[in-house]
Amino acid sequence: MIIDSHVHLLPKKVRENRTLFCERDVNFGALYSSPKARIASEDDILKYMDDSGIEKAVLFGFPWEDHKLINLNNDEIWDFHQRFSDRIIPFAVLSAAGGDRAHKETERTLKAGFKGIGELAMYHHGWSLADFEALGPSLELAQSAGVPVVIHVNEPVGHQYAGKIPVDFGGLVSIIRANPEVTFILAHFGGGIFVYGLMPEILSVFKRTYLDTAASPYLYDARVFEVACSIMGPHKILFGSDYPLLPLSRYLRQLDEANINGSQRDAILGGNMLNIIRERNALSKK
């Protein structure tokens, strides 16, 4: 089974008039003002899944500053899930503005049945320790519900690109350490933070931390799979395409180049995410 753990769906009205929302939300504009930045519809996502042999996909929206737009984005993802419950796994995004309304949205969506929280991002100024600490109330709800939390993390060095932000790695480790029962998924190979897993005290903090592969062909050569599997273990790597950014084929090519085959390949392409979902389902039945 192939599960894409990182797919984006934006509200219909945004897809129909991106220019308006690029003007309203500076963070959205930074990522999507270029016409080359693709925006996928529900039909696009289903076709991508069918053409690629992907059985299930984890969907999340964009961290809008406008709470009403956050609600709309989550509601449309939930509606999509309701119509394709065997294929679409809904995660709830929260506003970059944070605060009490973000906590209430976490509560609302988890009560409705969302399977996770994310992708959380701070595109306007990056992640600071204070930003990570502000997630505390929502993380408590995620822990109680037994759902994973996806956080946008990128590498602190290298070339600049739309969506690349400063990330306080120390703050990220601190919030993971402070929430040992929360399952964290760090997008984009966690910006390379897994390298610090060579330090035993950091590896112990990453006990419930996973990495997704979103955008890896743009950022790393295929050896990233070998190194991440060596340090974190192949059971901690989740295939995520960041669709519509890149298709499955680009990631399969990297897996081939890294000589990741057999059970390890199956785990990365879907087995690991399936285990996370099963764990959540088991907890919810207790």
PyRosetta script that sets phi, psi and omega in degrees:
from pyrosetta import init, pose_from_sequence

init()
pose = pose_from_sequence("MIIDSHVHLLPKKVRENRTLFCERDVNFGALYSSPKARIASEDDILKYMDDSGIEKAVLFGFPWEDHKLINLNNDEIWDFHQRFSDRIIPFAVLSAAGGDRAHKETERTLKAGFKGIGELAMYHHGWSLADFEALGPSLELAQSAGVPVVIHVNEPVGHQYAGKIPVDFGGLVSIIRANPEVTFILAHFGGGIFVYGLMPEILSVFKRTYLDTAASPYLYDARVFEVACSIMGPHKILFGSDYPLLPLSRYLRQLDEANINGSQRDAILGGNMLNIIRERNALSKK")
pose.set_psi(1, 132.3)
pose.set_omega(1, 175.6)
pose.set_phi(2, -104.5)
pose.set_psi(2, 126.8)
pose.set_omega(2, 176.0)
pose.set_phi(3, -121.7)
pose.set_psi(3, 123.2)
pose.set_omega(3, 174.8)
pose.set_phi(4, -88.5)
pose.set_psi(4, 114.5)
pose.set_omega(4, -173.0)
pose.set_phi(5, -89.6)
pose.set_psi(5, 7.2)
pose.set_omega(5, -175.1)
pose.set_phi(6, -153.2)
pose.set_psi(6, 89.3)
pose.set_omega(6, 180.0)
pose.set_phi(7, -132.2)
pose.set_psi(7, 139.5)
pose.set_omega(7, -177.3)
pose.set_phi(8, -108.9)
pose.set_psi(8, 137.6)
pose.set_omega(8, 172.1)
pose.set_phi(9, -130.5)
pose.set_psi(9, 123.1)
pose.set_omega(9, 178.2)
pose.set_phi(10, -100.5)
pose.set_psi(10, 158.7)
pose.set_omega(10, -178.8)
pose.set_phi(11, -57.9)
pose.set_psi(11, 149.8)
pose.set_omega(11, -178.1)
pose.set_phi(12, -56.5)
pose.set_psi(12, -42.3)
pose.set_omega(12, -176.7)
pose.set_phi(13, -68.9)
pose.set_psi(13, -24.6)
pose.set_omega(13, 175.0)
pose.set_phi(14, -73.6)
pose.set_psi(14, -41.1)
pose.set_omega(14, 179.0)
pose.set_phi(15, -63.1)
pose.set_psi(15, -31.9)
pose.set_omega(15, -177.2)
pose.set_phi(16, -81.1)
pose.set_psi(16, -23.0)
pose.set_omega(16, -177.6)
pose.set_phi(17, -149.5)
pose.set_psi(17, 69.1)
pose.set_omega(17, -175.8)
pose.set_phi(18, -63.0)
pose.set_psi(18, -33.4)
pose.set_omega(18, -176.9)
pose.set_phi(19, -56.7)
pose.set_psi(19, -43.7)
pose.set_omega(19, 179.8)
pose.set_phi(20, -58.7)
pose.set_psi(20, -43.1)
pose.set_omega(20, -176.0)
pose.set_phi(21, -80.4)
pose.set_psi(21, -24.7)
pose.set_omega(21, 171.7)
pose.set_phi(22, -63.7)
pose.set_psi(22, -33.0)
pose.set_omega(22, 178.9)
pose.set_phi(23, -77.6)
pose.set_psi(23, -34.1)
pose.set_omega(23, -176.5)
pose.set_phi(24, -78.6)
pose.set_psi(24, -33.5)
pose.set_omega(24, -174.4)
pose.set_phi(25, -124.3)
pose.set_psi(25, 107.2)
pose.set_omega(25, -175.2)
pose.set_phi(26, -61.6)
pose.set_psi(26, -32.1)
pose.set_omega(26, 179.8)
pose.set_phi(27, -69.5)
pose.set_psi(27, -41.8)
pose.set_omega(27, 177.2)
pose.set_phi(28, -65.1)
pose.set_psi(28, -41.5)
pose.set_omega(28, 179.8)
pose.set_phi(29, -61.6)
pose.set_psi(29, -36.1)
pose.set_omega(29, -179.5)
pose.set_phi(30, -63.2)
pose.set_psi(30, -31.2)
pose.set_omega(30, -177.8)
pose.set_phi(31, -95.9)
pose.set_psi(31, -30.8)
pose.set_omega(31, -168.5)
pose.set_phi(32, -121.6)
pose.set_psi(32, 7.3)
pose.set_omega(32, 179.9)
pose.set_phi(33, -68.2)
pose.set_psi(33, -28.1)
pose.set_omega(33, 177.3)
pose.set_phi(34, -75.0)
pose.set_psi(34, 133.7)
pose.set_omega(34, 177.6)
pose.set_phi(35, -64.3)
pose.set_psi(35, -14.8)
pose.set_omega(35, 178.1)
pose.set_phi(36, -76.5)
pose.set_psi(36, -16.3)
pose.set_omega(36, 178.3)
pose.set_phi(37, -77.6)
pose.set_psi(37, 106.2)
pose.set_omega(37, -173.5)
pose.set_phi(38, -73.9)
pose.set_psi(38, 144.9)
pose.set_omega(38, 175.0)
pose.set_phi(39, -125.1)
pose.set_psi(39, 125.5)
pose.set_omega(39, -174.5)
pose.set_phi(40, -97.7)
pose.set_psi(40, 144.5)
pose.set_omega(40, 173.0)
pose.set_phi(41, -93.8)
pose.set_psi(41, 174.0)
pose.set_omega(41, 176.1)
pose.set_phi(42, -60.0)
pose.set_psi(42, -43.4)
pose.set_omega(42, 179.7)
pose.set_phi(43, -63.7)
pose.set_psi(43, -38.0)
pose.set_omega(43, 177.5)
pose.set_phi(44, -60.5)
pose.set_psi(44, -44.1)
pose.set_omega(44, -178.1)
pose.set_phi(45, -64.8)
pose.set_psi(45, -45.4)
pose.set_omega(45, 179.4)
pose.set_phi(46, -63.3)
pose.set_psi(46, -40.1)
pose.set_omega(46, 178.6)
pose.set_phi(47, -65.3)
pose.set_psi(47, -43.3)
pose.set_omega(47, 176.9)
pose.set_phi(48, -57.8)
pose.set_psi(48, -44.6)
pose.set_omega(48, 179.9)
pose.set_phi(49, -64.5)
pose.set_psi(49, -46.3)
pose.set_omega(49, -179.7)
pose.set_phi(50, -62.7)
pose.set_psi(50, -46.1)
pose.set_omega(50, -177.3)
pose.set_phi(51, -66.8)
pose.set_psi(51, -28.6)
pose.set_omega(51, -175.6)
pose.set_phi(52, -97.3)
pose.set_psi(52, -6.0)
pose.set_omega(52, -177.1)
pose.set_phi(53, 73.2)
pose.set_psi(53, 29.9)
pose.set_omega(53, 178.7)
pose.set_phi(54, -91.6)
pose.set_psi(54, 122.3)
pose.set_omega(54, -175.3)
pose.set_phi(55, -81.4)
pose.set_psi(55, -38.7)
pose.set_omega(55, -177.9)
pose.set_phi(56, -137.0)
pose.set_psi(56, 155.3)
pose.set_omega(56, 177.1)
pose.set_phi(57, -141.4)
pose.set_psi(57, 138.0)
pose.set_omega(57, 173.3)
pose.set_phi(58, -88.0)
pose.set_psi(58, 124.1)
pose.set_omega(58, -176.8)
pose.set_phi(59, -113.5)
pose.set_psi(59, 137.5)
pose.set_omega(59, 169.2)
pose.set_phi(60, -145.8)
pose.set_psi(60, 163.9)
pose.set_omega(60, -175.2)
pose.set_phi(61, -97.0)
pose.set_psi(61, -138.1)
pose.set_omega(61, -177.2)
pose.set_phi(62, -123.5)
pose.set_psi(62, 144.5)
pose.set_omega(62, -179.4)
pose.set_phi(63, -78.1)
pose.set_psi(63, 69.5)
pose.set_omega(63, -179.9)
pose.set_phi(64, -61.0)
pose.set_psi(64, 149.6)
pose.set_omega(64, 173.6)
pose.set_phi(65, -77.2)
pose.set_psi(65, -28.5)
pose.set_omega(65, 179.1)
pose.set_phi(66, -77.9)
pose.set_psi(66, 115.1)
pose.set_omega(66, -177.7)
pose.set_phi(67, -62.7)
pose.set_psi(67, -33.1)
pose.set_omega(67, 179.1)
pose.set_phi(68, -64.6)
pose.set_psi(68, -36.3)
pose.set_omega(68, 178.8)
pose.set_phi(69, -72.3)
pose.set_psi(69, -33.3)
pose.set_omega(69, 173.6)
pose.set_phi(70, -60.9)
pose.set_psi(70, -48.5)
pose.set_omega(70, 179.7)
pose.set_phi(71, -58.9)
pose.set_psi(71, -44.3)
pose.set_omega(71, -179.7)
pose.set_phi(72, -63.0)
pose.set_psi(72, -45.7)
pose.set_omega(72, -179.4)
pose.set_phi(73, -60.1)
pose.set_psi(73, -46.5)
pose.set_omega(73, 179.1)
pose.set_phi(74, -64.6)
pose.set_psi(74, -39.8)
pose.set_omega(74, -179.6)
pose.set_phi(75, -63.9)
pose.set_psi(75, -39.4)
pose.set_omega(75, -179.7)
pose.set_phi(76, -70.6)
pose.set_psi(76, -34.7)
pose.set_omega(76, 175.1)
pose.set_phi(77, -66.8)
pose.set_psi(77, -40.1)
pose.set_omega(77, 177.9)
pose.set_phi(78, -63.7)
pose.set_psi(78, -41.5)
pose.set_omega(78, 178.0)
pose.set_phi(79, -62.4)
pose.set_psi(79, -41.4)
pose.set_omega(79, 177.7)
pose.set_phi(80, -61.0)
pose.set_psi(80, -44.4)
pose.set_omega(80, 177.8)
pose.set_phi(81, -61.4)
pose.set_psi(81, -41.2)
pose.set_omega(81, -178.7)
pose.set_phi(82, -62.1)
pose.set_psi(82, -34.6)
pose.set_omega(82, 180.0)
pose.set_phi(83, -82.3)
pose.set_psi(83, -20.9)
pose.set_omega(83, -179.9)
pose.set_phi(84, -138.1)
pose.set_psi(84, 58.1)
pose.set_omega(84, -172.6)
pose.set_phi(85, -64.3)
pose.set_psi(85, -23.1)
pose.set_omega(85, 179.5)
pose.set_phi(86, -84.2)
pose.set_psi(86, -6.4)
pose.set_omega(86, -175.0)
pose.set_phi(87, -125.3)
pose.set_psi(87, -32.7)
pose.set_omega(87, -174.9)
pose.set_phi(88, -103.5)
pose.set_psi(88, 122.2)
pose.set_omega(88, 179.4)
pose.set_phi(89, -105.0)
pose.set_psi(89, 111.5)
pose.set_omega(89, -173.3)
pose.set_phi(90, -85.6)
pose.set_psi(90, 126.5)
pose.set_omega(90, 170.5)
pose.set_phi(91, -113.6)
pose.set_psi(91, 145.6)
pose.set_omega(91, -176.3)
pose.set_phi(92, -101.2)
pose.set_psi(92, 124.2)
pose.set_omega(92, 176.9)
pose.set_phi(93, -86.0)
pose.set_psi(93, 153.7)
pose.set_omega(93, 179.2)
pose.set_phi(94, -120.3)
pose.set_psi(94, 157.3)
pose.set_omega(94, -177.4)
pose.set_phi(95, -69.8)
pose.set_psi(95, 140.4)
pose.set_omega(95, 174.8)
pose.set_phi(96, -63.7)
pose.set_psi(96, -19.7)
pose.set_omega(96, 178.1)
pose.set_phi(97, -72.2)
pose.set_psi(97, -20.0)
pose.set_omega(97, 174.9)
pose.set_phi(98, 63.6)
pose.set_psi(98, -147.1)
pose.set_omega(98, 176.7)
pose.set_phi(99, 78.7)
pose.set_psi(99, -167.2)
pose.set_omega(99, -175.5)
pose.set_phi(100, -62.4)
pose.set_psi(100, -33.5)
pose.set_omega(100, -178.3)
pose.set_phi(101, -69.5)
pose.set_psi(101, -32.1)
pose.set_omega(101, 175.7)
pose.set_phi(102, -66.5)
pose.set_psi(102, -39.8)
pose.set_omega(102, 177.7)
pose.set_phi(103, -63.8)
pose.set_psi(103, -42.2)
pose.set_omega(103, 179.1)
pose.set_phi(104, -66.1)
pose.set_psi(104, -34.8)
pose.set_omega(104, 178.3)
pose.set_phi(105, -69.5)
pose.set_psi(105, -35.9)
pose.set_omega(105, 174.7)
pose.set_phi(106, -60.3)
pose.set_psi(106, -47.3)
pose.set_omega(106, -179.5)
pose.set_phi(107, -62.2)
pose.set_psi(107, -45.2)
pose.set_omega(107, -178.0)
pose.set_phi(108, -62.1)
pose.set_psi(108, -47.8)
pose.set_omega(108, -173.9)
pose.set_phi(109, -73.1)
pose.set_psi(109, -37.0)
pose.set_omega(109, 179.4)
pose.set_phi(110, -69.3)
pose.set_psi(110, -35.4)
pose.set_omega(110, 175.8)
pose.set_phi(111, -64.9)
pose.set_psi(111, -33.4)
pose.set_omega(111, 179.6)
pose.set_phi(112, -70.5)
pose.set_psi(112, -25.8)
pose.set_omega(112, 178.7)
pose.set_phi(113, 120.3)
pose.set_psi(113, 11.5)
pose.set_omega(113, 176.4)
pose.set_phi(114, -58.5)
pose.set_psi(114, 146.1)
pose.set_omega(114, -173.0)
pose.set_phi(115, -92.6)
pose.set_psi(115, -2.7)
pose.set_omega(115, 180.0)
pose.set_phi(116, -176.7)
pose.set_psi(116, 175.5)
pose.set_omega(116, 177.6)
pose.set_phi(117, -119.5)
pose.set_psi(117, 136.5)
pose.set_omega(117, 177.4)
pose.set_phi(118, 139.1)
pose.set_psi(118, 176.6)
pose.set_omega(118, -1.3)
pose.set_phi(119, -81.2)
pose.set_psi(119, 120.5)
pose.set_omega(119, -179.9)
pose.set_phi(120, -83.9)
pose.set_psi(120, 133.9)
pose.set_omega(120, -177.9)
pose.set_phi(121, -149.8)
pose.set_psi(121, 155.2)
pose.set_omega(121, 177.0)
pose.set_phi(122, -125.1)
pose.set_psi(122, 72.1)
pose.set_omega(122, -173.6)
pose.set_phi(123, -70.5)
pose.set_psi(123, -19.5)
pose.set_omega(123, -175.3)
pose.set_phi(124, -78.7)
pose.set_psi(124, -28.9)
pose.set_omega(124, 178.6)
pose.set_phi(125, -146.4)
pose.set_psi(125, -1.6)
pose.set_omega(125, -179.3)
pose.set_phi(126, 91.1)
pose.set_psi(126, 177.1)
pose.set_omega(126, -178.2)
pose.set_phi(127, -93.8)
pose.set_psi(127, 122.5)
pose.set_omega(127, 172.5)
pose.set_phi(128, -110.6)
pose.set_psi(128, 169.7)
pose.set_omega(128, 176.2)
pose.set_phi(129, -57.0)
pose.set_psi(129, -41.9)
pose.set_omega(129, -179.2)
pose.set_phi(130, -62.6)
pose.set_psi(130, -38.3)
pose.set_omega(130, 178.6)
pose.set_phi(131, -64.7)
pose.set_psi(131, -43.9)
pose.set_omega(131, 178.9)
pose.set_phi(132, -63.6)
pose.set_psi(132, -42.5)
pose.set_omega(132, -179.5)
pose.set_phi(133, -65.1)
pose.set_psi(133, -31.5)
pose.set_omega(133, 179.4)
pose.set_phi(134, -66.1)
pose.set_psi(134, -17.1)
pose.set_omega(134, 177.8)
pose.set_phi(135, -75.9)
pose.set_psi(135, -10.3)
pose.set_omega(135, -173.2)
pose.set_phi(136, -45.1)
pose.set_psi(136, -54.4)
pose.set_omega(136, -178.6)
pose.set_phi(137, -60.4)
pose.set_psi(137, -38.7)
pose.set_omega(137, 178.8)
pose.set_phi(138, -70.2)
pose.set_psi(138, -35.7)
pose.set_omega(138, 178.1)
pose.set_phi(139, -65.8)
pose.set_psi(139, -35.0)
pose.set_omega(139, 176.7)
pose.set_phi(140, -62.7)
pose.set_psi(140, -41.0)
pose.set_omega(140, 177.5)
pose.set_phi(141, -66.4)
pose.set_psi(141, -40.4)
pose.set_omega(141, 178.5)
pose.set_phi(142, -62.6)
pose.set_psi(142, -40.0)
pose.set_omega(142, 178.1)
pose.set_phi(143, -63.7)
pose.set_psi(143, -45.3)
pose.set_omega(143, -179.4)
pose.set_phi(144, -61.5)
pose.set_psi(144, -37.1)
pose.set_omega(144, -179.4)
pose.set_phi(145, -83.9)
pose.set_psi(145, -12.1)
pose.set_omega(145, 180.0)
pose.set_phi(146, 70.2)
pose.set_psi(146, 34.0)
pose.set_omega(146, -178.0)
pose.set_phi(147, -110.2)
pose.set_psi(147, 151.7)
pose.set_omega(147, 178.2)
pose.set_phi(148, -77.7)
pose.set_psi(148, 160.1)
pose.set_omega(148, 179.5)
pose.set_phi(149, -125.5)
pose.set_psi(149, 122.5)
pose.set_omega(149, 179.6)
pose.set_phi(150, -97.6)
pose.set_psi(150, 128.3)
pose.set_omega(150, 179.7)
pose.set_phi(151, -121.6)
pose.set_psi(151, 131.5)
pose.set_omega(151, 175.3)
pose.set_phi(152, -71.9)
pose.set_psi(152, 120.3)
pose.set_omega(152, 177.0)
pose.set_phi(153, -133.6)
pose.set_psi(153, 137.3)
pose.set_omega(153, 175.8)
pose.set_phi(154, -131.1)
pose.set_psi(154, 167.2)
pose.set_omega(154, -177.3)
pose.set_phi(155, -68.5)
pose.set_psi(155, 141.9)
pose.set_omega(155, -177.0)
pose.set_phi(156, -82.5)
pose.set_psi(156, -5.9)
pose.set_omega(156, -178.2)
pose.set_phi(157, -126.7)
pose.set_psi(157, 176.8)
pose.set_omega(157, 178.1)
pose.set_phi(158, 91.9)
pose.set_psi(158, -168.5)
pose.set_omega(158, -173.6)
pose.set_phi(159, -71.3)
pose.set_psi(159, 155.4)
pose.set_omega(159, 177.8)
pose.set_phi(160, -87.8)
pose.set_psi(160, 152.0)
pose.set_omega(160, 176.5)
pose.set_phi(161, -159.5)
pose.set_psi(161, 163.5)
pose.set_omega(161, 179.8)
pose.set_phi(162, -59.4)
pose.set_psi(162, 125.8)
pose.set_omega(162, 178.8)
pose.set_phi(163, 97.4)
pose.set_psi(163, -6.4)
pose.set_omega(163, 177.8)
pose.set_phi(164, -80.0)
pose.set_psi(164, 128.7)
pose.set_omega(164, -172.8)
pose.set_phi(165, -131.3)
pose.set_psi(165, 160.0)
pose.set_omega(165, 171.1)
pose.set_phi(166, -69.6)
pose.set_psi(166, 137.9)
pose.set_omega(166, 178.9)
pose.set_phi(167, -131.4)
pose.set_psi(167, 124.7)
pose.set_omega(167, 176.7)
pose.set_phi(168, -81.2)
pose.set_psi(168, 97.3)
pose.set_omega(168, -178.6)
pose.set_phi(169, -61.8)
pose.set_psi(169, -36.5)
pose.set_omega(169, 177.4)
pose.set_phi(170, -62.3)
pose.set_psi(170, -41.6)
pose.set_omega(170, 177.6)
pose.set_phi(171, -65.4)
pose.set_psi(171, -38.1)
pose.set_omega(171, 178.8)
pose.set_phi(172, -64.1)
pose.set_psi(172, -45.1)
pose.set_omega(172, 177.7)
pose.set_phi(173, -62.0)
pose.set_psi(173, -39.0)
pose.set_omega(173, -179.0)
pose.set_phi(174, -62.8)
pose.set_psi(174, -43.4)
pose.set_omega(174, -177.3)
pose.set_phi(175, -72.5)
pose.set_psi(175, -31.6)
pose.set_omega(175, 175.4)
pose.set_phi(176, -68.6)
pose.set_psi(176, -41.8)
pose.set_omega(176, 178.8)
pose.set_phi(177, -63.7)
pose.set_psi(177, -36.9)
pose.set_omega(177, -177.7)
pose.set_phi(178, -75.1)
pose.set_psi(178, -12.7)
pose.set_omega(178, -178.7)
pose.set_phi(179, -130.3)
pose.set_psi(179, 65.8)
pose.set_omega(179, -172.7)
pose.set_phi(180, -65.9)
pose.set_psi(180, -17.1)
pose.set_omega(180, -179.2)
pose.set_phi(181, -96.1)
pose.set_psi(181, -0.8)
pose.set_omega(181, 178.7)
pose.set_phi(182, -90.9)
pose.set_psi(182, 135.0)
pose.set_omega(182, 174.0)
pose.set_phi(183, -85.5)
pose.set_psi(183, 114.8)
pose.set_omega(183, 179.0)
pose.set_phi(184, -101.7)
pose.set_psi(184, 138.8)
pose.set_omega(184, 171.4)
pose.set_phi(185, -118.4)
pose.set_psi(185, 115.4)
pose.set_omega(185, -179.6)
pose.set_phi(186, -95.4)
pose.set_psi(186, 115.0)
pose.set_omega(186, -176.6)
pose.set_phi(187, -68.8)
pose.set_psi(187, 158.5)
pose.set_omega(187, 173.6)
pose.set_phi(188, 59.4)
pose.set_psi(188, 45.8)
pose.set_omega(188, -177.8)
pose.set_phi(189, 54.9)
pose.set_psi(189, 27.8)
pose.set_omega(189, 176.5)
pose.set_phi(190, 60.9)
pose.set_psi(190, 24.2)
pose.set_omega(190, 179.8)
pose.set_phi(191, 63.2)
pose.set_psi(191, 17.5)
pose.set_omega(191, -179.6)
pose.set_phi(192, 86.6)
pose.set_psi(192, 5.5)
pose.set_omega(192, -178.6)
pose.set_phi(193, -62.4)
pose.set_psi(193, -21.5)
pose.set_omega(193, -178.7)
pose.set_phi(194, -62.0)
pose.set_psi(194, -21.5)
pose.set_omega(194, 178.7)
pose.set_phi(195, -57.4)
pose.set_psi(195, -31.9)
pose.set_omega(195, 179.6)
pose.set_phi(196, -73.3)
pose.set_psi(196, -4.6)
pose.set_omega(196, 171.9)
pose.set_phi(197, -67.5)
pose.set_psi(197, -10.6)
pose.set_omega(197, 172.0)
pose.set_phi(198, -68.1)
pose.set_psi(198, -15.8)
pose.set_omega(198, 173.8)
pose.set_phi(199, -90.0)
pose.set_psi(199, 118.4)
pose.set_omega(199, -175.3)
pose.set_phi(200, -52.0)
pose.set_psi(200, -39.1)
pose.set_omega(200, -177.7)
pose.set_phi(201, -69.2)
pose.set_psi(201, -27.0)
pose.set_omega(201, 177.3)
pose.set_phi(202, -81.2)
pose.set_psi(202, -39.5)
pose.set_omega(202, 178.4)
pose.set_phi(203, -59.6)
pose.set_psi(203, -36.0)
pose.set_omega(203, 178.7)
pose.set_phi(204, -67.2)
pose.set_psi(204, -31.9)
pose.set_omega(204, 176.7)
pose.set_phi(205, -67.2)
pose.set_psi(205, -32.5)
pose.set_omega(205, -176.9)
pose.set_phi(206, -84.5)
pose.set_psi(206, 21.5)
pose.set_omega(206, -175.9)
pose.set_phi(207, -55.6)
pose.set_psi(207, -39.2)
pose.set_omega(207, -178.7)
pose.set_phi(208, -113.7)
pose.set_psi(208, 26.0)
pose.set_omega(208, -177.5)
pose.set_phi(209, -107.1)
pose.set_psi(209, 132.7)
pose.set_omega(209, 179.1)
pose.set_phi(210, -117.5)
pose.set_psi(210, 163.1)
pose.set_omega(210, 176.5)
pose.set_phi(211, -120.6)
pose.set_psi(211, 136.9)
pose.set_omega(211, 170.1)
pose.set_phi(212, -104.7)
pose.set_psi(212, 162.1)
pose.set_omega(212, -170.0)
pose.set_phi(213, -95.3)
pose.set_psi(213, 6.8)
pose.set_omega(213, -172.3)
pose.set_phi(214, -50.0)
pose.set_psi(214, 127.2)
pose.set_omega(214, 176.0)
pose.set_phi(215, 71.7)
pose.set_psi(215, 8.5)
pose.set_omega(215, -175.8)
pose.set_phi(216, -57.3)
pose.set_psi(216, -36.1)
pose.set_omega(216, 178.5)
pose.set_phi(217, -63.4)
pose.set_psi(217, -22.7)
pose.set_omega(217, 176.5)
pose.set_phi(218, -81.8)
pose.set_psi(218, -21.3)
pose.set_omega(218, -169.3)
pose.set_phi(219, -110.8)
pose.set_psi(219, -38.9)
pose.set_omega(219, -171.3)
pose.set_phi(220, -130.9)
pose.set_psi(220, 158.1)
pose.set_omega(220, 169.3)
pose.set_phi(221, -83.6)
pose.set_psi(221, 174.5)
pose.set_omega(221, -169.6)
pose.set_phi(222, -61.9)
pose.set_psi(222, -19.1)
pose.set_omega(222, -178.2)
pose.set_phi(223, -64.2)
pose.set_psi(223, -15.5)
pose.set_omega(223, 178.5)
pose.set_phi(224, -58.8)
pose.set_psi(224, -33.9)
pose.set_omega(224, 178.0)
pose.set_phi(225, -65.8)
pose.set_psi(225, -44.0)
pose.set_omega(225, 179.9)
pose.set_phi(226, -62.0)
pose.set_psi(226, -47.0)
pose.set_omega(226, -176.6)
pose.set_phi(227, -66.4)
pose.set_psi(227, -44.8)
pose.set_omega(227, -179.1)
pose.set_phi(228, -64.6)
pose.set_psi(228, -40.6)
pose.set_omega(228, 178.5)
pose.set_phi(229, -65.5)
pose.set_psi(229, -37.3)
pose.set_omega(229, -179.4)
pose.set_phi(230, -66.1)
pose.set_psi(230, -41.3)
pose.set_omega(230, -175.7)
pose.set_phi(231, -84.4)
pose.set_psi(231, -49.5)
pose.set_omega(231, -174.4)
pose.set_phi(232, -91.4)
pose.set_psi(232, -27.8)
pose.set_omega(232, -173.5)
pose.set_phi(233, 101.1)
pose.set_psi(233, 140.9)
pose.set_omega(233, -178.7)
pose.set_phi(234, -62.3)
pose.set_psi(234, -18.8)
pose.set_omega(234, 179.4)
pose.set_phi(235, -76.1)
pose.set_psi(235, -5.6)
pose.set_omega(235, -177.9)
pose.set_phi(236, -105.7)
pose.set_psi(236, 6.6)
pose.set_omega(236, -177.4)
pose.set_phi(237, -109.4)
pose.set_psi(237, 129.8)
pose.set_omega(237, -177.6)
pose.set_phi(238, -118.8)
pose.set_psi(238, 127.6)
pose.set_omega(238, 174.1)
pose.set_phi(239, -66.6)
pose.set_psi(239, 126.4)
pose.set_omega(239, 173.1)
pose.set_phi(240, -142.6)
pose.set_psi(240, 130.7)
pose.set_omega(240, -173.1)
pose.set_phi(241, -91.0)
pose.set_psi(241, -24.4)
pose.set_omega(241, -168.0)
pose.set_phi(242, 64.4)
pose.set_psi(242, 29.1)
pose.set_omega(242, 179.3)
pose.set_phi(243, -56.5)
pose.set_psi(243, 135.5)
pose.set_omega(243, 15.8)
pose.set_phi(244, -91.9)
pose.set_psi(244, 20.9)
pose.set_omega(244, -179.6)
pose.set_phi(245, -66.1)
pose.set_psi(245, -50.3)
pose.set_omega(245, -176.4)
pose.set_phi(246, -141.9)
pose.set_psi(246, 150.3)
pose.set_omega(246, 178.3)
pose.set_phi(247, -89.7)
pose.set_psi(247, 168.3)
pose.set_omega(247, 178.8)
pose.set_phi(248, -55.8)
pose.set_psi(248, -38.5)
pose.set_omega(248, -174.0)
pose.set_phi(249, -56.2)
pose.set_psi(249, -34.1)
pose.set_omega(249, -179.8)
pose.set_phi(250, -66.3)
pose.set_psi(250, -33.1)
pose.set_omega(250, -179.5)
pose.set_phi(251, -79.4)
pose.set_psi(251, -36.6)
pose.set_omega(251, 176.4)
pose.set_phi(252, -61.2)
pose.set_psi(252, -37.1)
pose.set_omega(252, 177.9)
pose.set_phi(253, -62.4)
pose.set_psi(253, -42.3)
pose.set_omega(253, 178.5)
pose.set_phi(254, -66.9)
pose.set_psi(254, -39.2)
pose.set_omega(254, 177.4)
pose.set_phi(255, -61.9)
pose.set_psi(255, -39.8)
pose.set_omega(255, 177.0)
pose.set_phi(256, -62.5)
pose.set_psi(256, -46.1)
pose.set_omega(256, -178.5)
pose.set_phi(257, -64.1)
pose.set_psi(257, -32.9)
pose.set_omega(257, 179.2)
pose.set_phi(258, -84.8)
pose.set_psi(258, -2.6)
pose.set_omega(258, -179.0)
pose.set_phi(259, 58.4)
pose.set_psi(259, 40.9)
pose.set_omega(259, 175.5)
pose.set_phi(260, -92.6)
pose.set_psi(260, 110.0)
pose.set_omega(260, -175.2)
pose.set_phi(261, -134.6)
pose.set_psi(261, -179.4)
pose.set_omega(261, 174.4)
pose.set_phi(262, 59.9)
pose.set_psi(262, -137.5)
pose.set_omega(262, -174.2)
pose.set_phi(263, -66.2)
pose.set_psi(263, -32.8)
pose.set_omega(263, 178.7)
pose.set_phi(264, -65.4)
pose.set_psi(264, -42.7)
pose.set_omega(264, 178.6)
pose.set_phi(265, -63.1)
pose.set_psi(265, -44.7)
pose.set_omega(265, 179.8)
pose.set_phi(266, -61.9)
pose.set_psi(266, -38.7)
pose.set_omega(266, -179.7)
pose.set_phi(267, -64.6)
pose.set_psi(267, -46.1)
pose.set_omega(267, -178.5)
pose.set_phi(268, -64.9)
pose.set_psi(268, -41.4)
pose.set_omega(268, -174.8)
pose.set_phi(269, -75.7)
pose.set_psi(269, -10.6)
pose.set_omega(269, 179.5)
pose.set_phi(270, 178.8)
pose.set_psi(270, -31.8)
pose.set_omega(270, -175.7)
pose.set_phi(271, -61.3)
pose.set_psi(271, -38.5)
pose.set_omega(271, -178.3)
pose.set_phi(272, -68.0)
pose.set_psi(272, -44.0)
pose.set_omega(272, 177.5)
pose.set_phi(273, -65.7)
pose.set_psi(273, -38.0)
pose.set_omega(273, 177.8)
pose.set_phi(274, -60.3)
pose.set_psi(274, -39.0)
pose.set_omega(274, 178.0)
pose.set_phi(275, -65.1)
pose.set_psi(275, -38.0)
pose.set_omega(275, 177.6)
pose.set_phi(276, -63.6)
pose.set_psi(276, -43.2)
pose.set_omega(276, -179.9)
pose.set_phi(277, -64.8)
pose.set_psi(277, -42.9)
pose.set_omega(277, -179.4)
pose.set_phi(278, -64.4)
pose.set_psi(278, -39.1)
pose.set_omega(278, 178.1)
pose.set_phi(279, -62.3)
pose.set_psi(279, -42.7)
pose.set_omega(279, 179.0)
pose.set_phi(280, -62.9)
pose.set_psi(280, -45.4)
pose.set_omega(280, -179.2)
pose.set_phi(281, -62.3)
pose.set_psi(281, -37.5)
pose.set_omega(281, 179.4)
pose.set_phi(282, -66.5)
pose.set_psi(282, -41.4)
pose.set_omega(282, 179.4)
pose.set_phi(283, -65.3)
pose.set_psi(283, -37.9)
pose.set_omega(283, -177.2)
pose.set_phi(284, -69.2)
pose.set_psi(284, -20.0)
pose.set_omega(284, -179.2)
pose.set_phi(285, -87.6)
pose.set_psi(285, -10.7)
pose.set_omega(285, -178.5)
pose.set_phi(286, -76.6)
pose.dump_pdb("model.pdb")
